[in-house]
Amino acid sequence: MNPFPTICSILAEILDLDPADITPETYVIRTLKAESIDLLEIGVAMQHKLGIAVDDDLLFLKNVRIVLNRAARDNVEALSALKAEYPYLSEPRLHEILDGLSAGPVLQVRDLVAYAEAATPAPAGN
């Protein structure tokens, strides 16, 4: 199951947007202007509509800078630290996150999709 249409619908409803304006590469905070109360509603809606457990810190990449600061303090490679914290994100996406940190919040719609795909239970019998 592709969770993008459901996530797109959730974002459009909560943020009062046209779903056609939302792509996987859209920034949730930078572009869509989601605020912390919106993120809370998005997490609850994803949990309800997709039937997944939601960890807000992981879903919304809330601790990226903390993870990177800890990695620097402990002399751990930044990419390795991010891989350990966000195993549902691809290595190319993690590189993009590292490269885009200076521009502001890095959360994109595709990150929500990746989280949902990783959190979706496998169908029975597989």
N, C-alpha and C positions, 0 to 999 in steps of 0.2 A: 504494500500500500504506500502510495506517495502522500506524505502528510502536507505537502506544500499548499494544495488548494484549501485545506482546512485552516492551516496557519494563516494564509492570506486572508481568508474570510474573518478570522478572529481579529487580525490586525485592523482590517478595514472597519469592522464593527466598533471596536473599542476606540480607535483613533479617528473615526468618522472620515474615512478615506474611500476613494474609488479603488476597488481591488485591482483594476487594470494598471494602476500606478505603482503597484508593488511587484518587484522582481526578486529573485533569490539574492541578488547583489545589493539590494536596498539596505542602507544602514537604518537600524531600528531607532536609534536615539539621534544620531546626527541628521538624518534626512526626514524621518517620520516624526521626529520630535516627541517620542515617547518619554514620559516622565516616570518616576518610581511608582506612583499609584497605577499607572497604565501597565507597567511591567508586572505588578502584582496581579492585575486582572487578566493579563495575557497568560501568565503561568497557571492561574486557576482554570481559565477556559481551555487551555491545552490539556490540562489534567482531565477535565470533564469530557471534552469532545474527542480526545484521542485515547483516553483510557490509560494514560501513562502516569507514573510517579514523577513529580517535578521537584528538583532541587534548584531553587532560584539562583543560588550562587553559581552553579554549574551552567544552568540554562542561559543565563544572561551575562556570563563571563565577568562576573562582578569582581573576582579576585585576580585578574590578570596581572595587574601591577604588583600586588602583594606577592604573587608567585614569582614574578621576575625579580623583585627585591630580595626575596628569600634565596633564590638561586644565585644571585650575585654575592650575597653574604656568605653562602655556603660553597662558593666556587663551583657551581653546577651550571652546565651549559643551559642557556635560556630555552632553546628549543626542546631539550630533554625535559626540563621542568614543566613546560606547557603540555608536552605529550602526556606526561604522567597525570597532570591535573585534568586535561580535556581529551581523553583518549578517543572520543567520538569525532574529533576534528581531524581532517587529513593534514599531512605534513605540509603540502603546499599552502593550505589555508592558514596553518600556524605561522608560516613564513610571512604571509600577507599581514597577519595580525601584528607581528613584530615590526614589519616595515611601516605599518599605518598608525602606530601608537601615538605619534606626535600630532596627528590630525584630530584626535579626540576619540570618543567611544568607538570601539571596533566591531561591535555586535552587528551582524548582518542577518537577514531573514534566513539565509541558507544555514546559518549556525543553529537557528531554532529547528530547522528541518533535520539537520544532522543529529541533534540531540533527540528529537522525536523518533527518528529511525532507530537510533541505538537503544532507546528506552521502550520501544514497542515489543511486547512479548511475541515470541515466535508462535505461529499457529500450532495448535495441538496436532500431534502426530509427526512433527518434524524433528 
